[in-house]
Amino acid sequence: MIPTPDLSHLTRKDYDLVYEPAEDTFILLDALEQDADELKKLQPSVCLEVGPGSGCVSAFLASILGQSSLYLATDINPHACRCTIATARRNKSEVDVIHTSLTGPLSTRLRNSVDVLIFNPPYVPTEPEESQRGQEHGQISSSWAGGFDGMEVTNKFLCEFEAVLSADGRFYLVAIKQNNIPGISQRLSKCGMTTEVILQRRAGREHLFVLRISRDRTS
Ligand SMILES: C[S@@+](CC[C@H](N)C(=O)[O-])C[C@H]1O[C@@H](n2cnc3c(N)ncnc32)[C@H](O)[C@@H]1O
């Protein structure tokens, strides 16, 4: 079992501003652990986590793959950027963090070069205004507020991730039932992507899924 990264440097004050790891974080760690051997075989050069929050997931990935990969992360919450850098250091790894939305200014330079892409997005259905406010101001509400059907931010990312994914790259996406998993899968298959549910679990009122998305080799 791969240990959960050390987060003991983060305080209650940090978690007033930054998403505290919860069941959705832990299912993502479990999915990465389940895929650890395949991920190592892939020998990723570039890993990108969108929305790292505390930095727990990026530090975990770095503990699986070691420091031969480049770890990048982007978050719209400046406190999340700070915490991610601190968590990487605490766990003896290095993550370069950029304060921006989604792939932001990296999209051109990273064209077809991200081997492991991760996003645990704000997936909770909320009023559209709550999602828009969170996105505009990069506050902690941007951790969960996903607007109508919880898909406002994920939908934007589904339009842009393909440009940065490498030929053999994998994209791990967290979603809940209300996000319409079959709808996501159908939409992605139209642009030559395969979607697999690699882990699912009920946690309180949420039915969580981890999707692994990659280029369809059969088409
Ligand atoms: C559910 S939290 C996940 C945090 C962490 N990855 C985890 O699993 O514990 C979602 C994260 O996405 C960030 N986020 C929301 N919208 C974003 C966007 N447009 N671009 C980058 N990050 C975003 C939030 O600030 C938050 O840190």
The ligand as a Gaussian input file, in Angstrom:
#p B3LYP/6-31G(d) Opt

LIG

0 1
 C      -12.554000      19.171000      -5.530000
 S      -11.128000      20.202000      -5.323000
 C       -9.863000      18.950000      -5.562000
 C       -8.572000      19.267000      -4.857000
 C       -7.545000      18.117000      -4.892000
 N       -7.170000      17.776000      -6.245000
 C       -8.094000      16.890000      -4.216000
 O       -8.429000      15.909000      -4.932000
 O       -8.205000      16.900000      -2.979000
 C      -11.103000      21.100000      -6.897000
 C       -9.884000      21.997000      -7.116000
 O       -9.988000      22.557000      -8.432000
 C       -9.635000      23.923000      -8.403000
 N      -10.287000      24.547000      -9.555000
 C      -11.593000      24.859000      -9.736000
 N      -11.785000      25.406000     -10.941000
 C      -10.568000      25.425000     -11.553000
 C      -10.118000      25.889000     -12.826000
 N      -10.952000      26.449000     -13.704000
 N       -8.802000      25.763000     -13.106000
 C       -7.927000      25.218000     -12.206000
 N       -8.297000      24.774000     -10.993000
 C       -9.605000      24.872000     -10.678000
 C      -10.140000      24.399000      -7.040000
 O       -9.525000      25.600000      -6.638000
 C       -9.770000      23.186000      -6.161000
 O       -8.452000      23.306000      -5.691000

